[in-house]
Amino acid sequence: MAVVAVTAVAGAGPADAVALPWHRGPRPGTFALRRGFTGRAGQVVAEPDPDGRTVLLTVGLGPAGAATAATFRRAAVAAVRAAGPARTLRLDLAEAEGGPVPAPARARAVAEGAVLAAYRYDRHRSGPAQPLTEITVRTAHPEAVAEGVAVAEGVCLARDLVNSPGGELPPTEFARRVAGLAGGPLSCTVHEGEALIALGMAGLLAVGRGSAEPPCLVEIRYAPPVRAREVTLVGKGITFDSGGLSLKSQQGMCAMKSDMGGAAAVVGAVSAAVALGLPVGLRALLPLAENMPGPAAVRPGDVVRHADGTTTEILNADNEGRVVLADALLLARDPAPDALIDVATLTASVAHALGTRAAALFTGDEALAAELLGAASRAGEPLWRLPLLGSERRHLGSSVADRANASHRPGDAIQAALFLRDFVAPETPWAHLDLGSAAFNEESPHDETPHGATGFGVRTLVELLRGAGA
């Protein structure tokens, strides 16, 4: 990602561009008024400062007293995108009164929005770099700015992983990048080859055997000195999904470098938790594989025997995500966590139901559901709870195994969640986040979301972990 430094300043330091807040209601200046500025949230108008050296960006915050943290986050996004050729930008947005939003929360939201808006994935571009190199947030709460930056950098880490071409980020390279984060209270173990057999990773090995790139399982542990709770996160990491022998269409394959969006979100959330020093014990399990149609690829009709002795018939090689997650969920049983959450770009059904910008939540635990929905609301990530309808389990029957990995019937998102539930210890509070298409935006940028990888899920998980450590 392109690096833009975001820091806090107490006073009105110099900058090429300065963003000033404006609540809807009072009449704006003549210059802004002539350009149709009304102060609606996210609206921006630029005008030269009388000194001739600075561009003033007046940014709308909507009606006074009605602003939320999301309002300030998106105001920062609008200012960064309107900065043009400026090399330095000062955001005075957190200085505005935000109604019920406390000053530290305003500063954190502005910093978060600034980092997210400044993100660029330009590793493979030969054009000039982004001119903006420094952003300062005017506030008396530098610690809040540091928190916002930490969370946003976790999102950007996830975006970088998802944006990386599949040929550049096979499972072993993904594992190498994650291992590079280890240090201090964060440790990382990469299980490969014979170690996967010893762990009973039959599903992961079956999915990965069609590729020349070997699969692996990354295990991350974060052990701060004080731990209020133990949480295990599982992230689906299919670094490229061709569909295997159930080959996708050319169009359906274009964005499939993003099929490790769940694993990327988990990595970003763990990275942010470490940076914030959250007092929560974390274990993250990332099953990584390529799903390719090589000579040894798993065939429709093959049967996988999992570590718990149960079996799955592979009816659709393109439903590989639930098969690799099953192995990781079994591994997550010991030691038993206080909460278990898996994150995956698992089904197209979620996008059919919720559109391309929202994710689905499945859980039978009411307390965990409330925590996750509250965390998503605070984070500004749309998460919608869908039902675990037990009757849909009938579509996962197999004539030769304990279950099938596909039904070819409507309701696939629910059926996939029920499939996963088979592998979770009944007494463990568990939730499944199906990201659908929310991990990769194939449309134009909107709000703080760029085209391409979104980093969806990182902020929700961080908010959950922040609450868990409170």
C-alpha positions in Angstrom: 0.0 0.0 0.0 1.1 3.6 -0.5 2.3 4.9 2.8 0.7 8.2 4.1 1.7 9.2 7.6 -1.3 10.1 9.8 -0.5 11.8 13.1 -2.1 14.2 15.7 -1.3 17.8 16.1 -2.6 20.2 18.9 -2.4 23.4 16.9 -3.0 24.9 13.5 0.3 23.8 11.9 1.1 24.6 8.2 -0.3 22.4 5.4 -0.9 22.6 1.7 -4.6 21.9 2.3 -6.8 22.3 5.4 -10.2 20.6 5.9 -12.7 22.6 8.0 -15.9 21.3 9.3 -19.3 22.8 8.6 -22.7 21.7 10.0 -25.7 22.0 7.8 -27.9 24.9 8.8 -26.0 28.2 9.0 -25.4 29.9 5.7 -21.9 29.1 4.4 -19.6 31.7 2.9 -20.3 33.3 -0.4 -17.7 31.3 -2.2 -19.1 28.0 -1.0 -22.7 29.1 -1.5 -22.0 29.9 -5.1 -20.9 26.4 -5.6 -24.0 24.8 -4.2 -22.5 23.9 -0.8 -25.3 23.2 1.8 -23.3 21.4 4.5 -24.8 18.0 3.8 -22.7 15.1 5.2 -19.6 14.4 3.0 -20.0 17.4 0.7 -16.8 19.3 0.0 -16.0 22.6 -1.6 -12.4 23.9 -2.1 -11.3 27.5 -2.2 -8.0 29.3 -2.0 -7.0 30.7 1.4 -6.2 34.5 1.3 -2.5 33.8 1.9 -2.5 32.1 -1.5 -0.5 29.1 -0.3 -3.2 26.9 1.2 -6.4 25.3 -0.1 -9.3 25.4 2.3 -11.6 22.4 2.1 -15.0 23.0 3.7 -16.5 19.7 4.5 -20.2 19.1 5.4 -21.2 17.2 8.5 -24.9 17.3 8.1 -27.3 18.8 10.7 -25.7 20.0 14.0 -26.2 17.4 16.7 -27.0 14.6 14.3 -23.5 13.5 13.4 -22.2 10.0 14.3 -18.8 8.5 14.3 -19.4 7.4 10.8 -20.2 11.0 9.8 -16.7 12.1 10.9 -15.0 9.0 9.4 -16.6 9.8 6.0 -15.9 13.5 6.3 -12.2 12.6 6.5 -12.6 10.3 3.5 -14.2 13.1 1.5 -11.4 15.6 2.5 -8.6 13.2 1.6 -10.1 12.4 -1.8 -10.6 16.2 -2.5 -7.0 17.1 -1.5 -5.9 17.0 -5.2 -2.2 17.7 -5.6 -1.6 18.6 -2.0 1.3 16.9 -0.3 0.3 17.7 3.2 -3.3 17.9 4.6 -4.5 19.0 8.0 -7.9 17.8 9.2 -9.6 20.1 11.6 -12.8 18.0 11.4 -12.5 16.5 14.9 -12.7 20.0 16.3 -16.4 20.3 15.3 -19.0 19.6 17.9 -20.4 16.1 17.1 -23.5 16.0 19.2 -23.4 12.7 21.1 -20.0 11.8 19.7 -17.3 12.4 22.3 -14.1 14.3 21.3 -11.8 11.2 21.4 -14.3 9.2 19.3 -14.4 12.0 16.8 -10.6 12.1 16.6 -10.4 8.3 16.2 -13.0 8.3 13.4 -11.3 11.1 11.5 -7.9 9.3 11.7 -9.4 6.0 10.7 -11.2 7.6 7.7 -8.0 9.4 6.6 -5.9 6.2 6.5 -8.7 4.2 4.7 -9.1 6.9 2.1 -5.4 7.4 1.5 -5.0 3.6 0.8 -3.6 2.8 -2.6 -2.5 -0.6 -4.0 0.1 0.6 -6.5 2.6 -2.3 -6.4 2.1 -3.0 -10.1 1.6 0.5 -11.4 4.3 2.4 -13.3 2.6 5.8 -13.0 3.5 8.6 -10.5 2.9 8.0 -6.8 0.1 9.6 -4.9 1.2 13.2 -4.0 -0.2 13.2 -0.5 2.4 12.1 2.0 1.4 13.5 5.3 -2.0 14.0 7.1 -2.4 15.6 10.5 -5.5 15.5 12.7 -6.0 18.5 14.8 -7.1 17.3 18.2 -6.2 17.3 21.9 -6.5 13.5 21.9 -3.4 12.0 20.2 -4.1 8.6 21.8 -7.4 8.4 20.0 -5.7 9.2 16.7 -3.2 6.4 17.3 -6.1 4.0 17.9 -7.8 4.9 14.7 -4.6 4.6 12.7 -3.9 1.1 14.2 -7.3 -0.2 13.3 -7.2 1.3 9.8 -3.7 -0.1 9.2 -5.1 -3.5 10.1 -7.7 -3.0 7.4 -5.1 -1.9 4.9 -3.0 -5.0 5.7 -6.0 -7.2 4.8 -6.6 -5.1 1.6 -3.0 -5.7 0.6 -3.3 -9.4 1.0 -6.5 -9.6 -0.9 -5.3 -7.3 -3.7 -2.2 -9.4 -4.3 -2.5 -11.4 -7.5 -3.1 -15.1 -6.9 0.1 -16.1 -8.6 2.1 -13.8 -6.3 0.5 -15.0 -3.1 0.2 -18.8 -3.0 -0.3 -20.4 0.4 3.4 -20.6 1.3 3.9 -16.9 0.5 0.8 -15.9 2.5 2.1 -17.9 5.4 5.5 -16.2 5.1 4.0 -12.8 5.2 1.9 -13.7 8.3 5.0 -15.2 10.0 6.7 -11.9 9.4 4.3 -10.2 11.9 5.4 -12.5 14.8 7.3 -11.0 17.7 6.7 -10.1 21.4 3.3 -11.5 22.5 2.5 -12.7 18.9 3.7 -16.1 17.7 3.2 -17.9 14.5 3.5 -21.6 13.5 3.2 -22.8 9.9 2.0 -26.5 9.5 3.0 -28.1 6.2 3.3 -31.5 4.6 3.5 -34.3 7.1 2.4 -32.0 9.9 -1.0 -31.6 8.1 -1.5 -35.3 8.0 -0.6 -35.6 11.7 -3.2 -32.9 12.5 -5.9 -34.7 10.5 -6.3 -31.9 7.9 -7.9 -34.3 5.3 -10.2 -31.6 3.9 -7.4 -29.1 3.4 -5.1 -31.7 1.8 -7.9 -32.9 -0.5 -8.7 -29.3 -1.7 -5.0 -28.4 -2.1 -3.8 -31.5 -4.0 -5.0 -30.2 -7.4 -2.5 -27.4 -7.3 1.3 -27.3 -7.8 1.4 -25.0 -4.7 1.1 -27.0 -1.5 -1.5 -26.1 1.2 -0.6 -25.2 4.7 -2.2 -24.2 8.0 -1.1 -21.0 9.8 -1.6 -20.9 13.5 -1.2 -17.5 15.2 -1.3 -16.9 19.0 -1.5 -13.6 20.8 -0.8 -13.9 24.5 -0.9 -10.6 26.3 0.1 -10.6 30.0 -3.5 -10.0 31.1 -6.3 -11.8 29.3 -10.0 -11.2 30.1 -11.2 -13.8 27.5 -9.9 -16.4 25.1 -11.1 -16.0 21.5 -10.4 -18.2 18.5 -10.7 -16.8 15.0 -10.8 -19.1 11.9 -10.3 -17.6 8.4 -10.9 -19.2 5.0 -7.7 -18.8 3.0 -8.3 -20.1 -0.6 -5.6 -18.0 -2.2 -7.1 -18.6 -5.7 -10.3 -20.4 -6.5 -10.7 -21.8 -10.0 -13.5 -24.0 -8.8 -11.3 -27.1 -9.1 -12.7 -29.8 -11.4 -16.1 -28.0 -10.9 -14.5 -25.2 -13.0 -15.8 -21.7 -12.7 -16.6 -19.5 -15.8 -14.0 -17.0 -16.9 -16.1 -14.2 -15.5 -16.7 -16.0 -12.2 -12.9 -16.5 -11.8 -11.8 -12.9 -12.3 -12.0 -11.8 -8.6 -11.1 -15.2 -7.1 -7.8 -14.0 -5.7 -10.2 -12.5 -3.0 -11.3 -16.0 -1.8 -8.9 -15.6 1.1 -10.7 -12.5 2.3 -11.7 -14.2 5.5 -8.1 -15.2 6.4 -6.9 -11.7 5.4 -9.6 -10.1 7.7 -8.4 -12.3 10.6 -4.8 -11.3 10.0 -5.7 -7.6 9.9 -7.8 -7.9 13.1 -5.0 -9.7 15.0 -2.4 -7.2 13.8 -4.7 -4.3 15.1 -5.3 -6.1 18.4 -1.6 -6.4 19.0 -1.0 -2.7 18.1 -3.8 -1.7 20.5 -2.6 -4.0 23.2 -6.0 -5.5 23.8 -6.2 -7.7 26.9 -7.7 -10.7 25.0 -6.0 -14.0 24.3 -6.2 -14.8 20.6 -5.7 -18.0 18.6 -6.1 -17.7 14.8 -6.3 -20.7 12.4 -5.8 -20.0 8.7 -6.3 -23.0 6.4 -4.5 -22.0 3.1 -4.8 -23.7 -0.2 -5.3 -23.1 -4.0 -8.3 -24.8 -5.5 -7.1 -25.8 -8.9 -8.0 -28.5 -11.5 -4.7 -30.3 -11.6 -4.2 -34.0 -12.3 -4.6 -34.9 -8.6 -7.6 -32.7 -7.9 -10.4 -34.0 -5.7 -13.2 -35.4 -7.9 -17.0 -35.0 -7.4 -18.0 -38.2 -5.7 -14.8 -38.5 -3.6 -15.2 -38.8 0.1 -13.1 -37.0 2.8 -12.7 -38.5 6.3 -12.2 -35.7 8.8 -10.2 -35.8 12.1 -13.3 -36.6 14.1 -14.0 -39.7 12.0 -17.0 -38.3 10.1 -17.1 -38.1 6.4 -18.0 -35.7 3.7 -18.9 -36.5 0.1 -17.6 -33.9 -2.4 -20.4 -33.2 -4.8 -19.1 -29.8 -5.9 -15.4 -29.2 -5.9 -16.2 -25.4 -6.0 -17.7 -25.7 -2.5 -14.2 -26.2 -1.1 -14.3 -23.4 1.5 -16.5 -25.3 4.0 -14.3 -28.4 3.6 -11.1 -26.7 4.6 -12.9 -24.7 7.4 -14.2 -28.0 8.8 -10.6 -29.1 9.6 -9.8 -25.8 11.3 -13.0 -25.8 13.4 -12.2 -29.3 14.6 -8.7 -28.1 15.5 -10.2 -25.2 17.4 -11.9 -27.5 19.9 -8.8 -28.0 21.9 -8.2 -25.9 23.9 -11.9 -24.8 24.0 -12.2 -21.0 23.6 -14.7 -18.6 25.2 -15.8 -17.7 21.7 -15.2 -19.1 18.2 -15.7 -17.1 15.1 -15.0 -18.1 11.5 -14.8 -15.6 8.7 -15.1 -16.6 5.0 -16.1 -15.6 1.5 -18.2 -18.7 1.5 -21.2 -18.4 -0.7 -22.7 -16.4 -3.6 -26.1 -16.8 -1.9 -25.3 -14.1 0.6 -24.8 -11.5 -2.1 -28.1 -12.7 -3.7 -29.8 -12.0 -0.4 -28.0 -9.0 1.0 -26.3 -7.4 -2.0 -22.6 -6.9 -2.5 -21.8 -4.6 0.5 -23.1 -6.5 3.5 -22.1 -9.7 5.2 -24.2 -12.4 6.9 -24.0 -13.5 10.5 -25.1 -17.1 11.5 -25.1 -18.1 15.2 -27.3 -19.9 17.6 -25.8 -18.0 20.6 -27.8 -14.9 21.4 -25.1 -13.2 23.5 -22.5 -13.6 20.8 -25.0 -12.4 18.1 -25.6 -9.2 20.1 -21.9 -8.6 20.6 -21.1 -9.0 16.9 -24.1 -6.9 15.7 -23.1 -4.2 18.1 -19.5 -4.3 17.1 -20.4 -4.1 13.4 -22.7 -1.2 14.0 -19.9 0.7 15.8 -17.4 -0.2 13.1 -19.7 0.9 10.3 -19.7 -2.5 8.6 -23.2 -3.7 7.5 -23.8 -7.1 9.1 -27.1 -8.9 8.9 -28.2 -11.9 10.9 -29.7 -14.8 8.9 -31.3 -17.9 10.5 -29.8 -21.3 11.1 -32.9 -23.1 9.8 -32.4 -26.7 10.9 -34.8 -28.0 8.2 -32.2 -27.0 5.6 -29.9 -29.7 6.9 -32.0 -32.2 4.9 -30.3 -30.9 1.7 -26.8 -32.0 2.9 -27.6 -35.7 2.9 -25.4 -38.2 1.1 -26.0 -41.8 0.1 -22.4 -42.8 0.8 -21.1 -40.4 3.6 -22.3 -38.6 6.7 -22.9 -35.4 4.7 -22.4 -33.8 1.4 -20.6 -30.5 0.7 -23.3 -29.3 -1.8 -27.0 -29.6 -2.4 -27.5 -27.6 -5.6 -30.6 -26.3 -4.0 -31.6 -22.7 -2.9 -30.5 -21.7 0.6 -26.8 -22.5 0.1 -25.6 -19.9 2.7 -27.8 -21.5 5.4 -26.8 -25.0 4.4 -23.1 -24.0 4.4 -23.5 -22.6 8.0 -25.2 -25.8 9.1 -22.4 -27.8 7.5 -19.8 -25.9 9.6 -21.8 -26.3 12.8 -21.3 -30.0 12.6 -17.6 -29.5 13.4 -18.0 -27.1 16.4 -18.2 -28.3 19.9 -21.8 -27.9 21.1 -20.9 -26.1 24.2 -18.7 -23.4 22.5 -20.3 -20.1 21.6 -19.7 -20.0 17.8 -20.5 -17.5 15.0 -20.0 -17.8 11.3 -19.5 -14.6 9.2 -20.1 -15.2 5.5 -18.6 -12.2 3.7 -20.3 -13.0 0.4 -19.0 -10.3 -2.0 -18.2 -7.7 0.6 -14.5 -8.5 0.7 -14.0 -7.3 -2.9 -15.6 -4.3 -4.4 -15.9 -4.6 -8.2 -17.7 -1.3 -8.5 -16.5 2.3 -8.0 -15.3 3.5 -4.6 -17.9 4.5 -2.1 -17.6 6.0 1.4 -14.3 4.6 2.9 -14.4 1.6 0.5 -12.0 1.6 -2.5 -12.3 -0.4 -5.7 -10.9 -3.8 -5.1 -10.1 -5.3 -1.7 -12.2 -3.8 1.1 -10.8 -5.3 4.3 -14.3 -6.0 5.4 -14.5 -7.7 8.8 -11.4 -6.3 10.3 -13.1 -3.4 12.1 -16.0 -5.6 13.3 -13.6 -8.1 14.8 -11.5 -5.4 16.5 -14.6 -3.8 18.0 -15.7 -7.3 19.2 -12.3 -7.9 20.8 -12.2 -4.4 22.3 -15.5 -5.2 24.0 -14.3 -8.6 25.1 -11.4 -7.1 26.9 -13.4 -4.4 28.6 
